[in-house]
Amino acid sequence: MNLTISGHHLELTPAIREHVLNKLERIKRHFDHVIDIAVILTIDKLPEKEKRQKAEITLHVRGKDLHAESIAQDLYAAIDLLIDKLDRQVIKYKSKMQDHQHEAIKHLPEPAVAAAQ
């Protein structure tokens, strides 16, 4: 698994990097087959004394790219929201992949096959 963490308009400190890695453990617990992860952390300085912290992630798994982004006043809060969104997407993707491998009609017991016709 390749992990890329980049920051726009901010310096990535070891504390921020460690926080992202700790939160990504939750994703790895649900789903192991991740090929590539790209995390982009951004600070936008707006004119009205307001700073907007934005976190984006793109997760590349076999056959699909999952993307999530979140915006908050605090960078750590934005990362937490981001991981929550991505966690829901990963669980949904995993359940879809597992539901695809249902039993074929020819392997069902005889009464079920007769009722299906």
Secondary structure per residue as TSV (DSSP state, phi and psi in degrees):
chain	resnum	aa	ss	phi	psi
A	1	M	-	360.0	128.5
A	2	N	E	-97.0	131.9
A	3	L	E	-122.2	126.4
A	4	T	E	-124.9	121.6
A	5	I	E	-118.3	122.0
A	6	S	E	-129.4	153.5
A	7	G	E	-124.9	134.4
A	8	H	E	-109.1	123.0
A	9	H	S	66.1	24.5
A	10	L	S	-154.4	155.8
A	11	E	-	-95.7	128.8
A	12	L	-	-76.5	115.3
A	13	T	-	-90.8	159.9
A	14	P	H	-59.4	-30.6
A	15	A	H	-66.8	-41.9
A	16	I	H	-66.4	-44.5
A	17	R	H	-60.6	-42.6
A	18	E	H	-65.8	-38.5
A	19	H	H	-63.0	-43.9
A	20	V	H	-63.6	-44.2
A	21	L	H	-63.2	-41.3
A	22	N	H	-63.8	-39.9
A	23	K	H	-70.6	-33.4
A	24	L	H	-70.1	-18.4
A	25	E	H	-59.9	-33.2
A	26	R	H	-64.6	-38.2
A	27	I	H	-68.1	-42.9
A	28	K	H	-65.3	-28.9
A	29	R	H	-65.9	-36.4
A	30	H	H	-82.0	-34.6
A	31	F	-	-147.0	121.3
A	32	D	-	-90.6	-22.4
A	33	H	-	-88.2	50.6
A	34	V	E	-93.1	129.8
A	35	I	E	-90.5	-46.9
A	36	D	E	-148.1	141.6
A	37	I	E	-129.6	129.5
A	38	A	E	-123.7	120.1
A	39	V	E	-113.6	130.4
A	40	I	E	-123.3	122.3
A	41	L	E	-111.1	129.4
A	42	T	E	-133.5	142.5
A	43	I	E	-117.4	121.1
A	44	D	E	-103.9	123.3
A	45	K	E	-94.8	109.9
A	46	L	-	-93.6	158.3
A	47	P	S	-67.2	-25.8
A	48	E	S	-90.0	55.3
A	49	K	S	50.5	24.0
A	50	E	-	-118.1	131.1
A	51	K	E	-110.1	133.2
A	52	R	E	-110.4	122.1
A	53	Q	E	-98.6	127.5
A	54	K	E	-126.5	136.4
A	55	A	E	-127.5	131.9
A	56	E	E	-127.5	150.2
A	57	I	E	-144.6	140.3
A	58	T	E	-124.5	122.6
A	59	L	E	-111.7	119.1
A	60	H	E	-100.0	114.8
A	61	V	E	-117.3	172.3
A	62	R	T	-62.0	114.8
A	63	G	T	87.4	-0.4
A	64	K	E	-160.7	150.3
A	65	D	E	-113.5	128.4
A	66	L	E	-105.0	130.9
A	67	H	E	-128.2	138.5
A	68	A	E	-145.5	151.8
A	69	E	E	-147.1	152.9
A	70	S	E	-145.5	152.9
A	71	I	E	-129.6	134.1
A	72	A	E	-152.2	172.9
A	73	Q	S	-75.1	-29.2
A	74	D	S	-114.0	138.6
A	75	L	H	-65.6	-39.0
A	76	Y	H	-65.5	-37.7
A	77	A	H	-66.7	-38.0
A	78	A	H	-64.6	-38.9
A	79	I	H	-66.0	-42.2
A	80	D	H	-62.4	-44.5
A	81	L	H	-62.8	-39.5
A	82	L	H	-62.0	-45.0
A	83	I	H	-67.8	-35.5
A	84	D	H	-61.8	-45.0
A	85	K	H	-64.2	-44.6
A	86	L	H	-66.9	-35.8
A	87	D	H	-61.3	-43.5
A	88	R	H	-63.3	-39.9
A	89	Q	H	-65.8	-41.1
A	90	V	H	-66.5	-41.8
A	91	I	H	-63.7	-41.2
A	92	K	H	-64.7	-43.7
A	93	Y	H	-63.0	-42.5
A	94	K	H	-64.4	-41.7
A	95	S	H	-67.0	-35.6
A	96	K	H	-65.2	-40.7
A	97	M	H	-66.1	-38.0
A	98	Q	H	-75.1	-33.2
A	99	D	H	-69.9	-22.5
A	100	H	T	-68.7	-22.7
A	101	Q	S	-99.8	52.3
A	102	H	-	-83.3	169.8
A	103	E	-	-73.0	144.5
A	104	A	-	-75.3	158.9
A	105	I	G	-63.7	-34.1
A	106	K	G	-69.0	-16.3
A	107	H	G	-97.1	0.3
A	108	L	S	-76.8	155.9
A	109	P	-	-62.6	158.9
A	110	E	H	-57.1	-45.7
A	111	P	H	-62.0	-33.6
A	112	A	H	-70.6	-34.3
A	113	V	H	-68.9	-41.0
A	114	A	H	-66.4	-36.1
A	115	A	H	-72.8	-27.9
A	116	A	H	-72.7	-22.8
A	117	Q	-	-87.7	360.0
